[in-house]
Amino acid sequence: MNRRTALIFYILSIYVVIQFIWWGVQLVDLNNQIYTESTEVRQRFTMIVGEGAVFLLLLIVGIWQIHRSIRKDLNLSKRQKNFLLSVTHELKTPLAANKLYIQTVTKRKLSKEQSDELLQKAIDENTRLEQMIDNILNASRLENQALEPVMEDFDAMLLFRQMQTRFTDISGESLIELEIEDGLQMHADRIMVESIVGNLVENALKYAGKNEKITIYAYSKDGQVVFGVKDLGPGIPKEEKTEIFKKFYRSQNEDTRSQKGTGLGLFIVSRLVFLQNGTVQCLDNKPKGTDFQITL
């Protein structure tokens, strides 16, 4: 629904409510003019006024619910528009970079070290592009309920060490620390857990700030596994913590919006956790930063 349609709806709703109240006033005034001691007249008048009041109440409740739905649709439409603008830019950036790297290698006489460096950069850009496309496809599958978890037992330390190595290779810096309980076994969908933690680490690398440490942790508690990613960045405002898991949502903070992103990462995280009957929370880290904690 666009803004013009919403405006027309609000005008008509206000008119109907005012007109209905006016009819009620006229009915009461008319009753006073023809008022008699007749019990039957009083009963019929009370019945009409009572039914009218119930109808008016239902009308107002219905309009309020439609109003909430309109606001939700308008916000979603705005986020979708921002998503399309953002993803178009983000898809073009690695493609343009890869084209430049390959052209440089093919058209210039470079040493083997220089060629290898440019080709590695092209591979890194291609990996980023693949991850972005995977997120878009996963978001679509989750919306269409086309993903089902495949539960299995696996070594938490082994999985998170592999992820630590992968992100260290991509970023070129050793910013990721592990705090994993010794011998911890997880019973979950391994690919989903990898996607959950991967999206959280990518967010932390983008928004936590340069050279800020990022921690992947996992431990058992009361028969459940608690794991997550925490950073020492600026954190997330309290009023946004219920919004960040919505599809296409991006923080209103200008420092955050200046970073590349599609607004799909945390949406995917929340849905993948839900599919495994888990919960996800956005907590404050101490002394500063954000702690995304998942319980399965």
FENPE-V190265 format. One line per field, one symbol per residue. phi: phi as a letter, one per 40 degrees, with the letter a starting at -180 (. if undefined). psi: psi as a letter, one per 20 degrees, with the letter a starting at -180 (. if undefined). burial: # if it has 9 or more other C-alpha atoms within 8 Angstrom, else .. A space follows every 50 residues. Layout:
BEGIN
phi = ???
psi = ???
burial = ???
END
This chain:
BEGIN
phi = .ccccccccccccccccccccccccccccccccbcbcccccccccccccc ccccccccccccccccdccccccccccccccccccccccccccccccccc ccccccbbcbcccccccccccccccccccccccdccccccccccfbbbcb cacacccccccccdcccccccgbcbbbbbbcdgcbbbacdcccccdcccc cdccccbchcgccbbcbaacafgbbbaibbbbccgbddcccccccccgcb dcccccccccibgbdcccdccccccbfbbbbbbccbcahbbcbbbb
psi = prhgggggggghgggggghggghgghggghhhhjprjphgggghgggggg hgggggghgggghgghghhggghggghghgghgggghgghhhghghgggg gghgghiqoqrhggghghhhhggghhghgghgggggghgggghjljppqo prprogggghgghggghghghjqmipqpnpppjppqnaoghggggghghg gggghgihqpjpqpppqprqoljrpprapqrkairpqhiihihijqpipq qiphhghiqqqijhghgggghhgghjkaqpqorpqpiraqooppp.
burial = .....#......#...#..#...#......#..........#..#...#. .#...#..##..#......#..##.#..##.##..##..##..##.##.. ##..#.........#..##.##.###.##.....##.##.##......#. .#..###.###.##..##......####.##..#.#.###.######### #.#######..#########....############...##..##..### #....##....###############.###.#.##..#########
END
